[in-house]
Amino acid sequence: MRIPLQLIVPSHTLKTVNSYALINSGADISCIDYSFVKKHKLSVAKLEEPIHSRNADGSLNKKGDI
């Protein structure tokens, strides 16, 4: 099911993006695809410690760390 929503990211800029979301209630963290970030020109900041991205089978994601 596709659920329409309005994102406000980051909250201090009050920039809004209309999109659809896929809800995963079993997710450990919340993240969005980098192509979505680039398309909507959202600001980003590099993490001091990268998050190692793993697939459902436990293997490292080929697109790398977050």
mmCIF file of the N, C-alpha and C atoms, coordinates in Angstrom:
data_MODEL
# 
_entry.id   MODEL 
# 
loop_
_atom_site.group_PDB 
_atom_site.id 
_atom_site.type_symbol 
_atom_site.label_atom_id 
_atom_site.label_alt_id 
_atom_site.label_comp_id 
_atom_site.label_asym_id 
_atom_site.label_entity_id 
_atom_site.label_seq_id 
_atom_site.pdbx_PDB_ins_code 
_atom_site.Cartn_x 
_atom_site.Cartn_y 
_atom_site.Cartn_z 
_atom_site.occupancy 
_atom_site.B_iso_or_equiv 
_atom_site.pdbx_formal_charge 
_atom_site.auth_seq_id 
_atom_site.auth_comp_id 
_atom_site.auth_asym_id 
_atom_site.auth_atom_id 
_atom_site.pdbx_PDB_model_num 
ATOM 1   N N  . MET A 1 1  ? 0.838  -1.165  0.000  1.00 0.00 ? 1  MET A N  1 
ATOM 2   C CA . MET A 1 1  ? 0.000  0.000   0.000  1.00 0.00 ? 1  MET A CA 1 
ATOM 3   C C  . MET A 1 1  ? 0.891  1.239   0.000  1.00 0.00 ? 1  MET A C  1 
ATOM 4   N N  . ARG A 1 2  ? 0.588  2.208   -0.855 1.00 0.00 ? 2  ARG A N  1 
ATOM 5   C CA . ARG A 1 2  ? 1.313  3.475   -0.891 1.00 0.00 ? 2  ARG A CA 1 
ATOM 6   C C  . ARG A 1 2  ? 0.562  4.492   -0.044 1.00 0.00 ? 2  ARG A C  1 
ATOM 7   N N  . ILE A 1 3  ? 1.282  5.158   0.818  1.00 0.00 ? 3  ILE A N  1 
ATOM 8   C CA . ILE A 1 3  ? 0.677  6.121   1.719  1.00 0.00 ? 3  ILE A CA 1 
ATOM 9   C C  . ILE A 1 3  ? 1.219  7.506   1.388  1.00 0.00 ? 3  ILE A C  1 
ATOM 10  N N  . PRO A 1 4  ? 0.348  8.457   0.971  1.00 0.00 ? 4  PRO A N  1 
ATOM 11  C CA . PRO A 1 4  ? 0.847  9.802   0.690  1.00 0.00 ? 4  PRO A CA 1 
ATOM 12  C C  . PRO A 1 4  ? 1.241  10.508  1.982  1.00 0.00 ? 4  PRO A C  1 
ATOM 13  N N  . LEU A 1 5  ? 2.318  11.277  1.927  1.00 0.00 ? 5  LEU A N  1 
ATOM 14  C CA . LEU A 1 5  ? 2.748  12.013  3.097  1.00 0.00 ? 5  LEU A CA 1 
ATOM 15  C C  . LEU A 1 5  ? 3.485  13.264  2.675  1.00 0.00 ? 5  LEU A C  1 
ATOM 16  N N  . GLN A 1 6  ? 3.685  14.154  3.615  1.00 0.00 ? 6  GLN A N  1 
ATOM 17  C CA . GLN A 1 6  ? 4.456  15.362  3.379  1.00 0.00 ? 6  GLN A CA 1 
ATOM 18  C C  . GLN A 1 6  ? 5.614  15.363  4.356  1.00 0.00 ? 6  GLN A C  1 
ATOM 19  N N  . LEU A 1 7  ? 6.854  15.367  3.824  1.00 0.00 ? 7  LEU A N  1 
ATOM 20  C CA . LEU A 1 7  ? 8.049  15.379  4.651  1.00 0.00 ? 7  LEU A CA 1 
ATOM 21  C C  . LEU A 1 7  ? 8.460  16.811  4.930  1.00 0.00 ? 7  LEU A C  1 
ATOM 22  N N  . ILE A 1 8  ? 8.926  17.073  6.124  1.00 0.00 ? 8  ILE A N  1 
ATOM 23  C CA . ILE A 1 8  ? 9.549  18.353  6.457  1.00 0.00 ? 8  ILE A CA 1 
ATOM 24  C C  . ILE A 1 8  ? 10.946 18.015  6.950  1.00 0.00 ? 8  ILE A C  1 
ATOM 25  N N  . VAL A 1 9  ? 11.946 18.186  6.044  1.00 0.00 ? 9  VAL A N  1 
ATOM 26  C CA . VAL A 1 9  ? 13.294 17.720  6.352  1.00 0.00 ? 9  VAL A CA 1 
ATOM 27  C C  . VAL A 1 9  ? 14.303 18.766  5.917  1.00 0.00 ? 9  VAL A C  1 
ATOM 28  N N  . PRO A 1 10 ? 15.260 19.176  6.695  1.00 0.00 ? 10 PRO A N  1 
ATOM 29  C CA . PRO A 1 10 ? 15.214 19.073  8.153  1.00 0.00 ? 10 PRO A CA 1 
ATOM 30  C C  . PRO A 1 10 ? 14.204 20.055  8.716  1.00 0.00 ? 10 PRO A C  1 
ATOM 31  N N  . SER A 1 11 ? 13.781 19.835  9.905  1.00 0.00 ? 11 SER A N  1 
ATOM 32  C CA . SER A 1 11 ? 12.671 20.601  10.460 1.00 0.00 ? 11 SER A CA 1 
ATOM 33  C C  . SER A 1 11 ? 12.971 22.090  10.589 1.00 0.00 ? 11 SER A C  1 
ATOM 34  N N  . HIS A 1 12 ? 14.222 22.481  10.799 1.00 0.00 ? 12 HIS A N  1 
ATOM 35  C CA . HIS A 1 12 ? 14.532 23.904  10.975 1.00 0.00 ? 12 HIS A CA 1 
ATOM 36  C C  . HIS A 1 12 ? 14.444 24.697  9.672  1.00 0.00 ? 12 HIS A C  1 
ATOM 37  N N  . THR A 1 13 ? 14.468 24.037  8.500  1.00 0.00 ? 13 THR A N  1 
ATOM 38  C CA . THR A 1 13 ? 14.371 24.755  7.227  1.00 0.00 ? 13 THR A CA 1 
ATOM 39  C C  . THR A 1 13 ? 12.933 24.906  6.766  1.00 0.00 ? 13 THR A C  1 
ATOM 40  N N  . LEU A 1 14 ? 12.037 24.068  7.306  1.00 0.00 ? 14 LEU A N  1 
ATOM 41  C CA . LEU A 1 14 ? 10.623 24.040  6.913  1.00 0.00 ? 14 LEU A CA 1 
ATOM 42  C C  . LEU A 1 14 ? 10.419 23.761  5.433  1.00 0.00 ? 14 LEU A C  1 
ATOM 43  N N  . LYS A 1 15 ? 11.410 23.122  4.773  1.00 0.00 ? 15 LYS A N  1 
ATOM 44  C CA . LYS A 1 15 ? 11.254 22.689  3.392  1.00 0.00 ? 15 LYS A CA 1 
ATOM 45  C C  . LYS A 1 15 ? 10.354 21.465  3.373  1.00 0.00 ? 15 LYS A C  1 
ATOM 46  N N  . THR A 1 16 ? 9.346  21.461  2.493  1.00 0.00 ? 16 THR A N  1 
ATOM 47  C CA . THR A 1 16 ? 8.441  20.314  2.414  1.00 0.00 ? 16 THR A CA 1 
ATOM 48  C C  . THR A 1 16 ? 8.612  19.593  1.089  1.00 0.00 ? 16 THR A C  1 
ATOM 49  N N  . VAL A 1 17 ? 8.417  18.282  1.114  1.00 0.00 ? 17 VAL A N  1 
ATOM 50  C CA . VAL A 1 17 ? 8.494  17.430  -0.062 1.00 0.00 ? 17 VAL A CA 1 
ATOM 51  C C  . VAL A 1 17 ? 7.301  16.494  -0.023 1.00 0.00 ? 17 VAL A C  1 
ATOM 52  N N  . ASN A 1 18 ? 6.485  16.507  -1.059 1.00 0.00 ? 18 ASN A N  1 
ATOM 53  C CA . ASN A 1 18 ? 5.370  15.567  -1.141 1.00 0.00 ? 18 ASN A CA 1 
ATOM 54  C C  . ASN A 1 18 ? 5.868  14.269  -1.750 1.00 0.00 ? 18 ASN A C  1 
ATOM 55  N N  . SER A 1 19 ? 5.497  13.147  -1.156 1.00 0.00 ? 19 SER A N  1 
ATOM 56  C CA . SER A 1 19 ? 5.974  11.853  -1.627 1.00 0.00 ? 19 SER A CA 1 
ATOM 57  C C  . SER A 1 19 ? 5.048  10.753  -1.127 1.00 0.00 ? 19 SER A C  1 
ATOM 58  N N  . TYR A 1 20 ? 5.426  9.513   -1.412 1.00 0.00 ? 20 TYR A N  1 
ATOM 59  C CA . TYR A 1 20 ? 4.741  8.344   -0.883 1.00 0.00 ? 20 TYR A CA 1 
ATOM 60  C C  . TYR A 1 20 ? 5.726  7.581   -0.021 1.00 0.00 ? 20 TYR A C  1 
ATOM 61  N N  . ALA A 1 21 ? 5.228  6.875   0.966  1.00 0.00 ? 21 ALA A N  1 
ATOM 62  C CA . ALA A 1 21 ? 6.107  6.139   1.869  1.00 0.00 ? 21 ALA A CA 1 
ATOM 63  C C  . ALA A 1 21 ? 5.698  4.680   1.936  1.00 0.00 ? 21 ALA A C  1 
ATOM 64  N N  . LEU A 1 22 ? 6.684  3.829   2.088  1.00 0.00 ? 22 LEU A N  1 
ATOM 65  C CA . LEU A 1 22 ? 6.473  2.419   2.364  1.00 0.00 ? 22 LEU A CA 1 
ATOM 66  C C  . LEU A 1 22 ? 6.815  2.231   3.831  1.00 0.00 ? 22 LEU A C  1 
ATOM 67  N N  . ILE A 1 23 ? 5.843  1.852   4.632  1.00 0.00 ? 23 ILE A N  1 
ATOM 68  C CA . ILE A 1 23 ? 6.044  1.717   6.071  1.00 0.00 ? 23 ILE A CA 1 
ATOM 69  C C  . ILE A 1 23 ? 6.621  0.335   6.383  1.00 0.00 ? 23 ILE A C  1 
ATOM 70  N N  . ASN A 1 24 ? 7.735  0.310   7.122  1.00 0.00 ? 24 ASN A N  1 
ATOM 71  C CA . ASN A 1 24 ? 8.359  -0.934  7.560  1.00 0.00 ? 24 ASN A CA 1 
ATOM 72  C C  . ASN A 1 24 ? 8.443  -0.870  9.081  1.00 0.00 ? 24 ASN A C  1 
ATOM 73  N N  . SER A 1 25 ? 7.458  -1.406  9.755  1.00 0.00 ? 25 SER A N  1 
ATOM 74  C CA . SER A 1 25 ? 7.418  -1.307  11.209 1.00 0.00 ? 25 SER A CA 1 
ATOM 75  C C  . SER A 1 25 ? 8.496  -2.146  11.888 1.00 0.00 ? 25 SER A C  1 
ATOM 76  N N  . GLY A 1 26 ? 9.191  -2.992  11.152 1.00 0.00 ? 26 GLY A N  1 
ATOM 77  C CA . GLY A 1 26 ? 10.253 -3.805  11.735 1.00 0.00 ? 26 GLY A CA 1 
ATOM 78  C C  . GLY A 1 26 ? 11.641 -3.232  11.512 1.00 0.00 ? 26 GLY A C  1 
ATOM 79  N N  . ALA A 1 27 ? 11.742 -2.028  10.941 1.00 0.00 ? 27 ALA A N  1 
ATOM 80  C CA . ALA A 1 27 ? 13.045 -1.434  10.651 1.00 0.00 ? 27 ALA A CA 1 
ATOM 81  C C  . ALA A 1 27 ? 13.772 -1.034  11.933 1.00 0.00 ? 27 ALA A C  1 
ATOM 82  N N  . ASP A 1 28 ? 15.099 -1.187  11.937 1.00 0.00 ? 28 ASP A N  1 
ATOM 83  C CA . ASP A 1 28 ? 15.917 -0.779  13.078 1.00 0.00 ? 28 ASP A CA 1 
ATOM 84  C C  . ASP A 1 28 ? 16.200 0.717   13.058 1.00 0.00 ? 28 ASP A C  1 
ATOM 85  N N  . ILE A 1 29 ? 16.323 1.313   11.857 1.00 0.00 ? 29 ILE A N  1 
ATOM 86  C CA . ILE A 1 29 ? 16.588 2.740   11.722 1.00 0.00 ? 29 ILE A CA 1 
ATOM 87  C C  . ILE A 1 29 ? 15.723 3.301   10.597 1.00 0.00 ? 29 ILE A C  1 
ATOM 88  N N  . SER A 1 30 ? 15.641 4.609   10.532 1.00 0.00 ? 30 SER A N  1 
ATOM 89  C CA . SER A 1 30 ? 14.932 5.272   9.449  1.00 0.00 ? 30 SER A CA 1 
ATOM 90  C C  . SER A 1 30 ? 15.947 5.938   8.537  1.00 0.00 ? 30 SER A C  1 
ATOM 91  N N  . CYS A 1 31 ? 15.825 5.732   7.241  1.00 0.00 ? 31 CYS A N  1 
ATOM 92  C CA . CYS A 1 31 ? 16.717 6.374   6.281  1.00 0.00 ? 31 CYS A CA 1 
ATOM 93  C C  . CYS A 1 31 ? 15.997 6.506   4.953  1.00 0.00 ? 31 CYS A C  1 
ATOM 94  N N  . ILE A 1 32 ? 16.519 7.366   4.081  1.00 0.00 ? 32 ILE A N  1 
ATOM 95  C CA . ILE A 1 32 ? 15.935 7.543   2.756  1.00 0.00 ? 32 ILE A CA 1 
ATOM 96  C C  . ILE A 1 32 ? 17.011 7.372   1.709  1.00 0.00 ? 32 ILE A C  1 
ATOM 97  N N  . ASP A 1 33 ? 16.606 7.067   0.497  1.00 0.00 ? 33 ASP A N  1 
ATOM 98  C CA . ASP A 1 33 ? 17.517 6.834   -0.605 1.00 0.00 ? 33 ASP A CA 1 
ATOM 99  C C  . ASP A 1 33 ? 18.211 8.134   -1.009 1.00 0.00 ? 33 ASP A C  1 
ATOM 100 N N  . TYR A 1 34 ? 19.517 8.056   -1.305 1.00 0.00 ? 34 TYR A N  1 
ATOM 101 C CA . TYR A 1 34 ? 20.278 9.255   -1.651 1.00 0.00 ? 34 TYR A CA 1 
ATOM 102 C C  . TYR A 1 34 ? 19.777 9.913   -2.933 1.00 0.00 ? 34 TYR A C  1 
ATOM 103 N N  . SER A 1 35 ? 19.264 9.136   -3.887 1.00 0.00 ? 35 SER A N  1 
ATOM 104 C CA . SER A 1 35 ? 18.729 9.745   -5.116 1.00 0.00 ? 35 SER A CA 1 
ATOM 105 C C  . SER A 1 35 ? 17.520 10.631  -4.794 1.00 0.00 ? 35 SER A C  1 
ATOM 106 N N  . PHE A 1 36 ? 16.737 10.262  -3.775 1.00 0.00 ? 36 PHE A N  1 
ATOM 107 C CA . PHE A 1 36 ? 15.610 11.084  -3.318 1.00 0.00 ? 36 PHE A CA 1 
ATOM 108 C C  . PHE A 1 36 ? 16.142 12.388  -2.728 1.00 0.00 ? 36 PHE A C  1 
ATOM 109 N N  . VAL A 1 37 ? 17.220 12.297  -1.955 1.00 0.00 ? 37 VAL A N  1 
ATOM 110 C CA . VAL A 1 37 ? 17.849 13.474  -1.352 1.00 0.00 ? 37 VAL A CA 1 
ATOM 111 C C  . VAL A 1 37 ? 18.325 14.426  -2.446 1.00 0.00 ? 37 VAL A C  1 
ATOM 112 N N  . LYS A 1 38 ? 19.016 13.898  -3.460 1.00 0.00 ? 38 LYS A N  1 
ATOM 113 C CA . LYS A 1 38 ? 19.521 14.734  -4.549 1.00 0.00 ? 38 LYS A CA 1 
ATOM 114 C C  . LYS A 1 38 ? 18.382 15.353  -5.348 1.00 0.00 ? 38 LYS A C  1 
ATOM 115 N N  . LYS A 1 39 ? 17.367 14.564  -5.673 1.00 0.00 ? 39 LYS A N  1 
ATOM 116 C CA . LYS A 1 39 ? 16.235 15.049  -6.474 1.00 0.00 ? 39 LYS A CA 1 
ATOM 117 C C  . LYS A 1 39 ? 15.544 16.234  -5.806 1.00 0.00 ? 39 LYS A C  1 
ATOM 118 N N  . HIS A 1 40 ? 15.380 16.173  -4.485 1.00 0.00 ? 40 HIS A N  1 
ATOM 119 C CA . HIS A 1 40 ? 14.657 17.214  -3.758 1.00 0.00 ? 40 HIS A CA 1 
ATOM 120 C C  . HIS A 1 40 ? 15.590 18.228  -3.086 1.00 0.00 ? 40 HIS A C  1 
ATOM 121 N N  . LYS A 1 41 ? 16.901 18.113  -3.392 1.00 0.00 ? 41 LYS A N  1 
ATOM 122 C CA . LYS A 1 41 ? 17.903 19.061  -2.896 1.00 0.00 ? 41 LYS A CA 1 
ATOM 123 C C  . LYS A 1 41 ? 17.835 19.243  -1.377 1.00 0.00 ? 41 LYS A C  1 
ATOM 124 N N  . LEU A 1 42 ? 17.794 18.110  -0.679 1.00 0.00 ? 42 LEU A N  1 
ATOM 125 C CA . LEU A 1 42 ? 17.785 18.133  0.785  1.00 0.00 ? 42 LEU A CA 1 
ATOM 126 C C  . LEU A 1 42 ? 19.216 18.250  1.292  1.00 0.00 ? 42 LEU A C  1 
ATOM 127 N N  . SER A 1 43 ? 19.413 18.929  2.410  1.00 0.00 ? 43 SER A N  1 
ATOM 128 C CA . SER A 1 43 ? 20.758 19.076  2.959  1.00 0.00 ? 43 SER A CA 1 
ATOM 129 C C  . SER A 1 43 ? 21.186 17.776  3.646  1.00 0.00 ? 43 SER A C  1 
ATOM 130 N N  . VAL A 1 44 ? 22.485 17.516  3.625  1.00 0.00 ? 44 VAL A N  1 
ATOM 131 C CA . VAL A 1 44 ? 23.043 16.317  4.251  1.00 0.00 ? 44 VAL A CA 1 
ATOM 132 C C  . VAL A 1 44 ? 24.257 16.693  5.084  1.00 0.00 ? 44 VAL A C  1 
ATOM 133 N N  . ALA A 1 45 ? 24.598 15.840  6.030  1.00 0.00 ? 45 ALA A N  1 
ATOM 134 C CA . ALA A 1 45 ? 25.803 16.010  6.840  1.00 0.00 ? 45 ALA A CA 1 
ATOM 135 C C  . ALA A 1 45 ? 26.447 14.643  7.002  1.00 0.00 ? 45 ALA A C  1 
ATOM 136 N N  . LYS A 1 46 ? 27.766 14.595  6.877  1.00 0.00 ? 46 LYS A N  1 
ATOM 137 C CA . LYS A 1 46 ? 28.491 13.338  7.017  1.00 0.00 ? 46 LYS A CA 1 
ATOM 138 C C  . LYS A 1 46 ? 28.537 12.922  8.487  1.00 0.00 ? 46 LYS A C  1 
ATOM 139 N N  . LEU A 1 47 ? 28.308 11.636  8.743  1.00 0.00 ? 47 LEU A N  1 
ATOM 140 C CA . LEU A 1 47 ? 28.360 11.102  10.104 1.00 0.00 ? 47 LEU A CA 1 
ATOM 141 C C  . LEU A 1 47 ? 29.809 10.913  10.544 1.00 0.00 ? 47 LEU A C  1 
ATOM 142 N N  . GLU A 1 48 ? 30.078 11.134  11.824 1.00 0.00 ? 48 GLU A N  1 
ATOM 143 C CA . GLU A 1 48 ? 31.426 10.884  12.345 1.00 0.00 ? 48 GLU A CA 1 
ATOM 144 C C  . GLU A 1 48 ? 31.774 9.406   12.247 1.00 0.00 ? 48 GLU A C  1 
ATOM 145 N N  . GLU A 1 49 ? 30.815 8.555   12.543 1.00 0.00 ? 49 GLU A N  1 
ATOM 146 C CA . GLU A 1 49 ? 30.980 7.104   12.440 1.00 0.00 ? 49 GLU A CA 1 
ATOM 147 C C  . GLU A 1 49 ? 29.972 6.583   11.428 1.00 0.00 ? 49 GLU A C  1 
ATOM 148 N N  . PRO A 1 50 ? 30.428 6.009   10.302 1.00 0.00 ? 50 PRO A N  1 
ATOM 149 C CA . PRO A 1 50 ? 29.469 5.505   9.306  1.00 0.00 ? 50 PRO A CA 1 
ATOM 150 C C  . PRO A 1 50 ? 28.646 4.330   9.851  1.00 0.00 ? 50 PRO A C  1 
ATOM 151 N N  . ILE A 1 51 ? 27.456 4.177   9.329  1.00 0.00 ? 51 ILE A N  1 
ATOM 152 C CA . ILE A 1 51 ? 26.587 3.049   9.676  1.00 0.00 ? 51 ILE A CA 1 
ATOM 153 C C  . ILE A 1 51 ? 26.777 1.997   8.596  1.00 0.00 ? 51 ILE A C  1 
ATOM 154 N N  . HIS A 1 52 ? 27.200 0.810   8.975  1.00 0.00 ? 52 HIS A N  1 
ATOM 155 C CA . HIS A 1 52 ? 27.398 -0.266  8.007  1.00 0.00 ? 52 HIS A CA 1 
ATOM 156 C C  . HIS A 1 52 ? 26.028 -0.791  7.583  1.00 0.00 ? 52 HIS A C  1 
ATOM 157 N N  . SER A 1 53 ? 25.745 -0.672  6.314  1.00 0.00 ? 53 SER A N  1 
ATOM 158 C CA . SER A 1 53 ? 24.445 -1.052  5.770  1.00 0.00 ? 53 SER A CA 1 
ATOM 159 C C  . SER A 1 53 ? 24.438 -2.536  5.398  1.00 0.00 ? 53 SER A C  1 
ATOM 160 N N  . ARG A 1 54 ? 23.481 -3.278  5.939  1.00 0.00 ? 54 ARG A N  1 
ATOM 161 C CA . ARG A 1 54 ? 23.373 -4.714  5.655  1.00 0.00 ? 54 ARG A CA 1 
ATOM 162 C C  . ARG A 1 54 ? 22.030 -5.036  5.023  1.00 0.00 ? 54 ARG A C  1 
ATOM 163 N N  . ASN A 1 55 ? 22.021 -6.040  4.204  1.00 0.00 ? 55 ASN A N  1 
ATOM 164 C CA . ASN A 1 55 ? 20.804 -6.532  3.558  1.00 0.00 ? 55 ASN A CA 1 
ATOM 165 C C  . ASN A 1 55 ? 20.071 -7.498  4.482  1.00 0.00 ? 55 ASN A C  1 
ATOM 166 N N  . ALA A 1 56 ? 18.889 -7.908  4.088  1.00 0.00 ? 56 ALA A N  1 
ATOM 167 C CA . ALA A 1 56 ? 18.076 -8.814  4.899  1.00 0.00 ? 56 ALA A CA 1 
ATOM 168 C C  . ALA A 1 56 ? 18.793 -10.133 5.181  1.00 0.00 ? 56 ALA A C  1 
ATOM 169 N N  . ASP A 1 57 ? 19.685 -10.572 4.269  1.00 0.00 ? 57 ASP A N  1 
ATOM 170 C CA . ASP A 1 57 ? 20.411 -11.832 4.476  1.00 0.00 ? 57 ASP A CA 1 
ATOM 171 C C  . ASP A 1 57 ? 21.685 -11.651 5.305  1.00 0.00 ? 57 ASP A C  1 
ATOM 172 N N  . GLY A 1 58 ? 21.940 -10.420 5.782  1.00 0.00 ? 58 GLY A N  1 
ATOM 173 C CA . GLY A 1 58 ? 23.109 -10.160 6.606  1.00 0.00 ? 58 GLY A CA 1 
ATOM 174 C C  . GLY A 1 58 ? 24.345 -9.719  5.843  1.00 0.00 ? 58 GLY A C  1 
ATOM 175 N N  . SER A 1 59 ? 24.321 -9.792  4.513  1.00 0.00 ? 59 SER A N  1 
ATOM 176 C CA . SER A 1 59 ? 25.483 -9.376  3.710  1.00 0.00 ? 59 SER A CA 1 
ATOM 177 C C  . SER A 1 59 ? 25.554 -7.848  3.681  1.00 0.00 ? 59 SER A C  1 
ATOM 178 N N  . LEU A 1 60 ? 26.794 -7.320  3.481  1.00 0.00 ? 60 LEU A N  1 
ATOM 179 C CA . LEU A 1 60 ? 26.961 -5.871  3.384  1.00 0.00 ? 60 LEU A CA 1 
ATOM 180 C C  . LEU A 1 60 ? 26.330 -5.363  2.091  1.00 0.00 ? 60 LEU A C  1 
ATOM 181 N N  . ASN A 1 61 ? 25.684 -4.211  2.170  1.00 0.00 ? 61 ASN A N  1 
ATOM 182 C CA . ASN A 1 61 ? 25.048 -3.629  0.996  1.00 0.00 ? 61 ASN A CA 1 
ATOM 183 C C  . ASN A 1 61 ? 26.117 -3.160  0.011  1.00 0.00 ? 61 ASN A C  1 
ATOM 184 N N  . LYS A 1 62 ? 25.936 -3.450  -1.275 1.00 0.00 ? 62 LYS A N  1 
ATOM 185 C CA . LYS A 1 62 ? 26.915 -3.100  -2.295 1.00 0.00 ? 62 LYS A CA 1 
ATOM 186 C C  . LYS A 1 62 ? 27.062 -1.600  -2.495 1.00 0.00 ? 62 LYS A C  1 
ATOM 187 N N  . LYS A 1 63 ? 26.052 -0.815  -2.126 1.00 0.00 ? 63 LYS A N  1 
ATOM 188 C CA . LYS A 1 63 ? 26.156 0.638   -2.284 1.00 0.00 ? 63 LYS A CA 1 
ATOM 189 C C  . LYS A 1 63 ? 26.954 1.277   -1.158 1.00 0.00 ? 63 LYS A C  1 
ATOM 190 N N  . GLY A 1 64 ? 27.372 0.503   -0.177 1.00 0.00 ? 64 GLY A N  1 
ATOM 191 C CA . GLY A 1 64 ? 28.261 1.003   0.862  1.00 0.00 ? 64 GLY A CA 1 
ATOM 192 C C  . GLY A 1 64 ? 27.593 1.444   2.142  1.00 0.00 ? 64 GLY A C  1 
ATOM 193 N N  . ASP A 1 65 ? 28.390 2.106   2.951  1.00 0.00 ? 65 ASP A N  1 
ATOM 194 C CA . ASP A 1 65 ? 27.956 2.567   4.268  1.00 0.00 ? 65 ASP A CA 1 
ATOM 195 C C  . ASP A 1 65 ? 27.053 3.795   4.155  1.00 0.00 ? 65 ASP A C  1 
ATOM 196 N N  . ILE A 1 66 ? 26.349 4.060   5.244  1.00 0.00 ? 66 ILE A N  1 
ATOM 197 C CA . ILE A 1 66 ? 25.509 5.261   5.340  1.00 0.00 ? 66 ILE A CA 1 
ATOM 198 C C  . ILE A 1 66 ? 26.337 6.308   6.058  1.00 0.00 ? 66 ILE A C  1 
# 
